[in-house]
Amino acid sequence: MAYTVFESTNMACVKYGERIYDCVCDETIENGTIGYIEELEDAGGVIYTFNKGYKEKATIVVANNPAWNFNNDRLTDQRRDKFNIEAGTPFRGFTLKIRDEIGITIEGFTSATRNTVATVTDFNTTPVYVTIDNATGKLAASTTKNTSAKVLGRIMRKRIIGGTLSTPIRTYGYANAMYEIRFEAVA
């Protein structure tokens, strides 16, 4: 099973020192899951409780954790598209701000709207907008702009990361299509 690959392409928390939170979720989630934080997991601690979706006046964060095996077992598969964040495991929550740009694979969109994204070849002529799906924390895509959405982004382009090399015996590497999104509204 492939999981979402997420890149903090041009986010204020990476480029300009905005806050990155320590979070924990009570269910297994993927990198690129968007949610909100309000309260600490333990009083007096530093880890916040992560909730999928959007809530007004709460801090909006994107789950982003390195695809590392903390047991230092180099024999396990540590591909980013094979990685998820297990329930109860602390992870990094990148604060989402207006004008932030992120990169996300097709798995980061709701299954109902993936076809909307995948069928577009030029995002300049056919604009695709994204909002947060409250049930899953994934992005919901539409060719219609939802002007009342509190969190709204637009897909700018599609690019390929990685690559493959095939020999008669084996194929090496892997490639992912990344969708670059700029957020126009984050309330």
GUVEX-11274 format. One record per residue (C-alpha): x negated, y, z. Coordinates in steps of 0.2 Angstrom, whole numbers, plus 5000, padded with zeros to 4 digits. Example, Ala and Ser with C-alpha at 12.3 -4.5 7.8 and 13.67 -1.06 7.14 Angstrom:
BEGIN
<lumfi xx="4938" yy="4978" zz="5039"/>
<lumfi xx="4932" yy="4995" zz="5036"/>
% end
This chain:
BEGIN
<lumfi xx="5000" yy="5000" zz="5000"/>
<lumfi xx="4994" yy="5017" zz="4996"/>
<lumfi xx="4995" yy="5031" zz="5008"/>
<lumfi xx="4995" yy="5050" zz="5006"/>
<lumfi xx="4978" yy="5058" zz="5002"/>
<lumfi xx="4977" yy="5076" zz="5009"/>
<lumfi xx="4965" yy="5090" zz="5006"/>
<lumfi xx="4964" yy="5107" zz="5015"/>
<lumfi xx="4959" yy="5115" zz="4999"/>
<lumfi xx="4961" yy="5133" zz="5004"/>
<lumfi xx="4969" yy="5135" zz="5021"/>
<lumfi xx="4966" yy="5149" zz="5034"/>
<lumfi xx="4962" yy="5137" zz="5047"/>
<lumfi xx="4947" yy="5130" zz="5037"/>
<lumfi xx="4941" yy="5146" zz="5029"/>
<lumfi xx="4945" yy="5159" zz="5041"/>
<lumfi xx="4944" yy="5151" zz="5059"/>
<lumfi xx="4963" yy="5149" zz="5062"/>
<lumfi xx="4968" yy="5137" zz="5075"/>
<lumfi xx="4966" yy="5118" zz="5072"/>
<lumfi xx="4976" yy="5108" zz="5086"/>
<lumfi xx="4974" yy="5091" zz="5093"/>
<lumfi xx="4990" yy="5082" zz="5091"/>
<lumfi xx="4997" yy="5065" zz="5094"/>
<lumfi xx="5013" yy="5057" zz="5087"/>
<lumfi xx="5024" yy="5043" zz="5094"/>
<lumfi xx="5025" yy="5034" zz="5077"/>
<lumfi xx="5012" yy="5030" zz="5063"/>
<lumfi xx="5011" yy="5044" zz="5050"/>
<lumfi xx="5000" yy="5048" zz="5035"/>
<lumfi xx="4988" yy="5062" zz="5032"/>
<lumfi xx="4998" yy="5077" zz="5024"/>
<lumfi xx="5013" yy="5074" zz="5035"/>
<lumfi xx="5020" yy="5091" zz="5040"/>
<lumfi xx="5027" yy="5094" zz="5057"/>
<lumfi xx="5028" yy="5106" zz="5071"/>
<lumfi xx="5021" yy="5107" zz="5089"/>
<lumfi xx="5028" yy="5116" zz="5104"/>
<lumfi xx="5023" yy="5108" zz="5120"/>
<lumfi xx="5008" yy="5098" zz="5127"/>
<lumfi xx="5008" yy="5079" zz="5127"/>
<lumfi xx="5002" yy="5080" zz="5146"/>
<lumfi xx="5004" yy="5095" zz="5157"/>
<lumfi xx="4987" yy="5103" zz="5158"/>
<lumfi xx="4980" yy="5094" zz="5143"/>
<lumfi xx="4974" yy="5099" zz="5126"/>
<lumfi xx="4984" yy="5087" zz="5115"/>
<lumfi xx="5001" yy="5093" zz="5108"/>
<lumfi xx="5016" yy="5082" zz="5103"/>
<lumfi xx="5018" yy="5082" zz="5085"/>
<lumfi xx="5036" yy="5081" zz="5077"/>
<lumfi xx="5039" yy="5078" zz="5059"/>
<lumfi xx="5048" yy="5091" zz="5049"/>
<lumfi xx="5052" yy="5110" zz="5053"/>
<lumfi xx="5058" yy="5119" zz="5068"/>
<lumfi xx="5061" yy="5138" zz="5068"/>
<lumfi xx="5049" yy="5148" zz="5079"/>
<lumfi xx="5038" yy="5132" zz="5081"/>
<lumfi xx="5020" yy="5131" zz="5075"/>
<lumfi xx="5019" yy="5122" zz="5059"/>
<lumfi xx="5004" yy="5110" zz="5056"/>
<lumfi xx="4998" yy="5097" zz="5044"/>
<lumfi xx="4991" yy="5080" zz="5050"/>
<lumfi xx="4974" yy="5079" zz="5044"/>
<lumfi xx="4961" yy="5066" zz="5051"/>
<lumfi xx="4946" yy="5059" zz="5043"/>
<lumfi xx="4948" yy="5041" zz="5036"/>
<lumfi xx="4935" yy="5034" zz="5048"/>
<lumfi xx="4935" yy="5018" zz="5057"/>
<lumfi xx="4931" yy="5023" zz="5075"/>
<lumfi xx="4923" yy="5006" zz="5079"/>
<lumfi xx="4909" yy="5010" zz="5066"/>
<lumfi xx="4913" yy="4994" zz="5057"/>
<lumfi xx="4906" yy="4998" zz="5040"/>
<lumfi xx="4914" yy="4982" zz="5032"/>
<lumfi xx="4932" yy="4988" zz="5033"/>
<lumfi xx="4940" yy="4998" zz="5019"/>
<lumfi xx="4939" yy="5016" zz="5023"/>
<lumfi xx="4947" yy="5023" zz="5007"/>
<lumfi xx="4957" yy="5038" zz="5010"/>
<lumfi xx="4972" yy="5031" zz="5001"/>
<lumfi xx="4972" yy="5016" zz="5012"/>
<lumfi xx="4972" yy="5026" zz="5028"/>
<lumfi xx="4986" yy="5031" zz="5040"/>
<lumfi xx="4986" yy="5038" zz="5058"/>
<lumfi xx="4992" yy="5025" zz="5070"/>
<lumfi xx="5005" yy="5029" zz="5083"/>
<lumfi xx="4997" yy="5036" zz="5099"/>
<lumfi xx="4980" yy="5041" zz="5091"/>
<lumfi xx="4975" yy="5059" zz="5093"/>
<lumfi xx="4972" yy="5068" zz="5076"/>
<lumfi xx="4969" yy="5085" zz="5070"/>
<lumfi xx="4984" yy="5097" zz="5065"/>
<lumfi xx="4979" yy="5111" zz="5053"/>
<lumfi xx="4990" yy="5126" zz="5055"/>
<lumfi xx="5000" yy="5130" zz="5040"/>
<lumfi xx="5001" yy="5149" zz="5035"/>
<lumfi xx="5008" yy="5159" zz="5020"/>
<lumfi xx="4996" yy="5159" zz="5005"/>
<lumfi xx="4988" yy="5142" zz="5011"/>
<lumfi xx="4983" yy="5130" zz="4997"/>
<lumfi xx="4983" yy="5111" zz="4999"/>
<lumfi xx="4980" yy="5096" zz="4989"/>
<lumfi xx="4991" yy="5081" zz="4990"/>
<lumfi xx="4994" yy="5065" zz="4981"/>
<lumfi xx="5011" yy="5059" zz="4975"/>
<lumfi xx="5014" yy="5049" zz="4990"/>
<lumfi xx="5015" yy="5065" zz="5000"/>
<lumfi xx="5032" yy="5069" zz="4992"/>
<lumfi xx="5048" yy="5061" zz="4996"/>
<lumfi xx="5052" yy="5045" zz="4986"/>
<lumfi xx="5068" yy="5054" zz="4979"/>
<lumfi xx="5058" yy="5069" zz="4972"/>
<lumfi xx="5042" yy="5060" zz="4966"/>
<lumfi xx="5049" yy="5059" zz="4948"/>
<lumfi xx="5052" yy="5078" zz="4948"/>
<lumfi xx="5033" yy="5080" zz="4951"/>
<lumfi xx="5026" yy="5066" zz="4940"/>
<lumfi xx="5036" yy="5071" zz="4924"/>
<lumfi xx="5029" yy="5089" zz="4923"/>
<lumfi xx="5014" yy="5091" zz="4913"/>
<lumfi xx="5012" yy="5110" zz="4914"/>
<lumfi xx="5017" yy="5118" zz="4931"/>
<lumfi xx="5015" yy="5135" zz="4923"/>
<lumfi xx="5029" yy="5133" zz="4911"/>
<lumfi xx="5040" yy="5122" zz="4922"/>
<lumfi xx="5038" yy="5128" zz="4940"/>
<lumfi xx="5040" yy="5115" zz="4954"/>
<lumfi xx="5044" yy="5121" zz="4971"/>
<lumfi xx="5042" yy="5111" zz="4988"/>
<lumfi xx="5050" yy="5112" zz="5005"/>
<lumfi xx="5048" yy="5101" zz="5020"/>
<lumfi xx="5059" yy="5086" zz="5022"/>
<lumfi xx="5064" yy="5085" zz="5041"/>
<lumfi xx="5067" yy="5067" zz="5041"/>
<lumfi xx="5050" yy="5061" zz="5035"/>
<lumfi xx="5038" yy="5077" zz="5036"/>
<lumfi xx="5035" yy="5074" zz="5017"/>
<lumfi xx="5037" yy="5087" zz="5004"/>
<lumfi xx="5053" yy="5088" zz="4994"/>
<lumfi xx="5051" yy="5094" zz="4976"/>
<lumfi xx="5063" yy="5104" zz="4965"/>
<lumfi xx="5063" yy="5114" zz="4949"/>
<lumfi xx="5075" yy="5126" zz="4957"/>
<lumfi xx="5068" yy="5139" zz="4970"/>
<lumfi xx="5076" yy="5138" zz="4987"/>
<lumfi xx="5075" yy="5156" zz="4992"/>
<lumfi xx="5083" yy="5153" zz="5009"/>
<lumfi xx="5069" yy="5140" zz="5014"/>
<lumfi xx="5059" yy="5144" zz="5029"/>
<lumfi xx="5044" yy="5135" zz="5022"/>
<lumfi xx="5042" yy="5136" zz="5003"/>
<lumfi xx="5027" yy="5131" zz="4991"/>
<lumfi xx="5024" yy="5130" zz="4973"/>
<lumfi xx="5014" yy="5117" zz="4964"/>
<lumfi xx="5000" yy="5126" zz="4954"/>
<lumfi xx="4992" yy="5112" zz="4945"/>
<lumfi xx="4987" yy="5094" zz="4945"/>
<lumfi xx="4969" yy="5088" zz="4945"/>
<lumfi xx="4960" yy="5071" zz="4947"/>
<lumfi xx="4948" yy="5067" zz="4961"/>
<lumfi xx="4936" yy="5053" zz="4960"/>
<lumfi xx="4934" yy="5041" zz="4946"/>
<lumfi xx="4931" yy="5023" zz="4941"/>
<lumfi xx="4918" yy="5013" zz="4933"/>
<lumfi xx="4922" yy="4997" zz="4925"/>
<lumfi xx="4910" yy="4982" zz="4921"/>
<lumfi xx="4914" yy="4965" zz="4915"/>
<lumfi xx="4914" yy="4959" zz="4933"/>
<lumfi xx="4921" yy="4972" zz="4943"/>
<lumfi xx="4929" yy="4990" zz="4944"/>
<lumfi xx="4920" yy="5002" zz="4956"/>
<lumfi xx="4928" yy="5018" zz="4964"/>
<lumfi xx="4945" yy="5025" zz="4962"/>
<lumfi xx="4954" yy="5040" zz="4956"/>
<lumfi xx="4969" yy="5050" zz="4963"/>
<lumfi xx="4980" yy="5063" zz="4955"/>
<lumfi xx="4980" yy="5078" zz="4967"/>
<lumfi xx="4994" yy="5091" zz="4966"/>
<lumfi xx="4988" yy="5109" zz="4972"/>
<lumfi xx="5001" yy="5118" zz="4981"/>
<lumfi xx="5001" yy="5137" zz="4987"/>
<lumfi xx="5014" yy="5141" zz="5001"/>
<lumfi xx="5024" yy="5157" zz="4997"/>
<lumfi xx="5034" yy="5157" zz="5014"/>
<lumfi xx="5030" yy="5149" zz="5031"/>
<lumfi xx="5041" yy="5156" zz="5045"/>
% end
